[in-house]
């Protein structure tokens, strides 16, 4: 009898202990139900962003975008996935920006074209504003860069995440062009950047605005005689098949942002915002590492494919020809920033 009563008492104690542990475990589980590993209350998200740009599959922008997408996926534990659309497969740059505003897309790689909304974005590609890459980086990462980013967010509704340094823009043609005098009657493509139109008009050319995806065919059919872009885009677009010369005018040192819609970014939990910005910083370093080695390779490959590099270009003559148009075109705010840039480079 005593043994039976002892066993009954032991059973009651075991049941009580089980209930106690179960209640404690339930509270802990409840704390994690709506959280993530870091957020302490952040909801778990499932988001897909579409990123469109004009580079091809092997372009630095695309390789870096794919690395960024991988990093974001890792850092958010798969809560945010980014699908990258190269070759303007979502649309051209302006189309993609408009699509972001209607939520048909989420991200874009864009630069001076944003001046159509945010005038200070024109500073991202002002002819002969920067002395070299170091001068330009100091501006991008300093006070002026922050002012430009703030206006882009305010007026375009896009948040800059990281940027790519662009190799200097050069002019391609089928005849060597060394001075502004060589531009007489020269029809050339320019992007939808009004400042570019005016600067090249002042230098003596006949510029025509055209989507990047249309340029190869226009050159092939002699609708235009040339275009201007950095070595990476000259290479990725295979312009060597329809152009004989790269004339090293180096008329623009510029940069381009990788951006996400402000609404899309603000919908993220705080921990996911942090993760995206950490991924952006790492993607920035990844892209910078590719730039130096890739540009040298692109230049050599273009020569291997038959293009001639014309380095005998009178840059000061081009600078002098374009300067009056640049200064006349810029509004008061833009001209103030331009003068600050120039002064910082002295």
N, C-alpha and C positions, 0 to 999 in steps of 0.2 A: 504493500500500500504506500509506504513512504517513497519507494522507488517510483511508483506511478505519479505521485504528487510532485516529485522532483522533476520528472520529465515534462510534466504539464507546465510547471513554472518556467523551465528552460525554453519551452516552445513559445510561451508568451513573450519572454525577453527577446528572443530572436525575431519574432514578428514586429515588436516595437522598434527594434533597431533597423529593420528593413524599411519600415514606414518613414523613420527619421531620415535615413540616407536618401530615400526616394524623393522626399520633399526638398531636401537641399539640392539634389541634382536637378530637379525641375526648375528651381530659381536660376541656376547657372545657365541652363539651356535657354531660358526665357531671355536672359541678357544678350544672347548671341543671335536670337532669331532674326532680328531686323538689322543686324550690324554686319560689318566686314571685319577683316583681321585688324585693321588699324583705326577704323572710323569711330568706334565707341558709340554707335547709334546711327551711322550713315546707312541708308538703304542700299541693298544690292541692286546694281543696275545692269541692264542688258542693252547695249547701244552699238549701232553700226554707223560709222561715218564714211561718206564717199568723198575721196580726194581726187580732184581733176587737175591736170597740168598739160603743158604742150610738149615736154621732152619725150623722147622715145624710151623704149624698154631699158636700154643700156646707159641712158643719160644719168649724170650725177644726181640730178633732182629725184629721178625715179628710184635709183639705188638707195638714196638717203631716205626717201619717203617709205620705202619698204622696211628699212631698218627701224625707222620711227614707229611704224605700225607694229613691228615685232616687239619693240620695247614697251609700247603702250599696252599691248596684250599681256605681256609678262607682268608689268607693274600693277595692272588692275585685276590680275587673276582672271583674265578673259572677259571682264565686264564691258570693256570697250574694244571693238574691233574696227580696223580702218581698211577699207578697200580702195586700192590705188588705181586710178584710170589715167594712163599716159596717152600721148599722141592725140590730145584734144578729143578723146573718145566720149567725154561727157559734154563737150562743147568747147568753144574757144574761151579765152580768159574772161572776157566781159560776160559771155553767156553764163559761165560757171558762177561768177559773182552774183549775177541776177538769180541763178538757181538756188544759191545759198540763202538769199533773202526770202525765197518762197519755200524753202526747206526741201527742194528737190535734190540738192547736194549739200555738203557740209564743210568742205575744205577746198582750198585753192592755193596755187603758187602764183603770186602776183606781185607786181612792182609798180613802176611809174604809171601804168594804165589806170591806177586808182585815183590819179589826180582828177579824173572826170567827176569824182565825188569829193575827194579830200585834196585840195590844192597843194598842200605841203608835200604830198607824195611825189610831186614833180622833181623834188630834190634827189630822189633816188636814181636819177639818170639825167643830170644836167650836163650838157656838153662842156668838157674841159673845166669842170668845177673842182675836181680832185687831182692832186699831184700824183698819187700812187695809191696802192692798196692800204698801206699803213695809215695814210691820211684819212682814207675813207672809213676804215674800221673805227678809228678814234671818234668819228662823227656818229656812226651808227650806234655805237655802244655808249655814247655820251648824252648830254642834255638835248642836243638837237634831235638825235634819234628817238629819244623818249617823247619829244613833242610831236614828231611825225607819227609815231605809233598811237599816241593818244587821239590824234585827229582821225586816223584810220578807223579806230574803234568807234569814235563818236559819229562819224559821218558815213562810213561804209558799213558799219555793223560787223566788222571782222576783228578778231583778236590775233595779233602776231605771236607765233609760238617760237619760231627760230628763223634764221635768215641764211641765205647763201650769198657769199661773195660771188659776183659775176666777173668772169674774165673780161678784159677791156673789149669794147665793141669795135669791130673792124669792118671796113667796106669791101664787099666782093664785087667783081666785075669781069668782063671778058677782055678788057684792055687795061693796062696799068694806069692807075690814078695816083698822082703824086702831089698835085697842087689843086686848089680850087678851080683854076683855069681849065683843068681836065674834065670838069663836071658839066660843061656846056652841053645842053641837050640830053643829059643823062637821066633817064627815067629809073627811079629806084623805089623799092618798097620800104616803108617805115611802119612800125606798129601804130596803134591808135593813140598816139602821144602828140598832142598839138605842138609842144615845144620842139620835138624832133622835126616836124613839118616845117616850122618857121626857120629853124637853124639850118637845115639843108637847103631851103630856098635861098637863104642869105648867102650860102656858100656857092650857089650857082646851079644846083641840081633841080630836078623836077620830081619831088617826092610824092608818092601815092600811098594812102593808108590801105592796108590789106591784112587779112587774117594770116597767121603764120602757116596754117595748113594749105593755103592757096599759093604760097610763094614758089615752090618748086615748079609747078605747072606753068605759072606766069613767066618764069625764067626760061623754061623749056620752049614755050611758044613765043618768046620775044615780046611779050606784053610789057615787060620791064627789062632793064639791062643789068640791074644789080640790086643788092640789099645790104643791110648792115646788121651784124650780130656777133657775139663772142665766138671763139673757136669751137666751144663745145656744141653750140647749136648749128654752126656751119657743118661740123662733122656729123652730128646725129641726123641732120636733114639731107645728107648726101649732096650738098650743093656743089661738091667737086664734079659731079656729073654734068652740071649745067653752067658752071663758072670756072674761069681759068686762073683768076688772081685773088689773093687776099691782100688787100692794101692796108698796112698797119697804121691806120689813122689813130687808133686808140682814143677815139673821141669821147668815149664815156667809160668811166669807172663807176660801177653801180652795184647795187645789191637787190635781192628779191626776197620777199617774205613767204613763209609757209603759214597760212592763216586758217582759222576756223571761225565759223559764225559765232557772233557774241551770244546769241540765244542758246545755241547748242552748248557752248562752253559753260554758260551760267546754269545750265540744267544739271551739270555734274555735281556729285557730292564733293565735299571739301577734300576728302582723301583722294578721289579720282582726279580732281583739278591738280593736286600736288603731284600725283603720279604722271599726269600728262606733261606738266612742266619739267619734271625730272627727265622724262623721256626726250623732251625737246632739247634740253641742254646736252644730252648725250648724242642726239642726232646731229646737233650743231657741230660737235667735235668730229663726228664721223664724216660729215660732209666736207669740213675743212681739210681733213686728212686726204680725201679723194681729190680735191681740187688741184693741188700743185702737181701731182704726178699725172693726173688725167689730162690737164691742159697741154702739157708738154707732149704727151703721147698723141693727142688729137692733132696737134700742129704737124708733127712728124708724119702721121698717117695721111693727112691731107696732101702733104708733099709727095708721099709715096704713091698716092693715087693720081698724081699729075698736076696738082695746083702749084702755082708759083707764089712765093711769099715776097711781096714788094715792101721792103722795109725802108726804102728811100722815099719817105713821105715827109713833106714839110708841115709838121704838126702846128708849128707856130703860125703858119699862114692860115691853116684851117681854124685855129683858135681865134685869130684876129677877124676872120671873115664871119664867124658865127657869133662872136661876143655881142655886137650891137643888137642882133635879133634876140639873143637870150635875155639881155638886160631889158629890152623893150617889152618882151613878152611877159616877163615875170610881174606879178602884182606886188604891191608894197610889202606884204608879209613874206612872200616868196623871195623877193629881192633882198630883204633884211637877212633871211636865213642864208641865201647864196653868199652875201657879203661876209657873214660870220664864218661860213665854210672856207671861203678863200682866205680870210684873215687867219684862221686856225692853221692853214697850211703854209704860212710864211715863216 
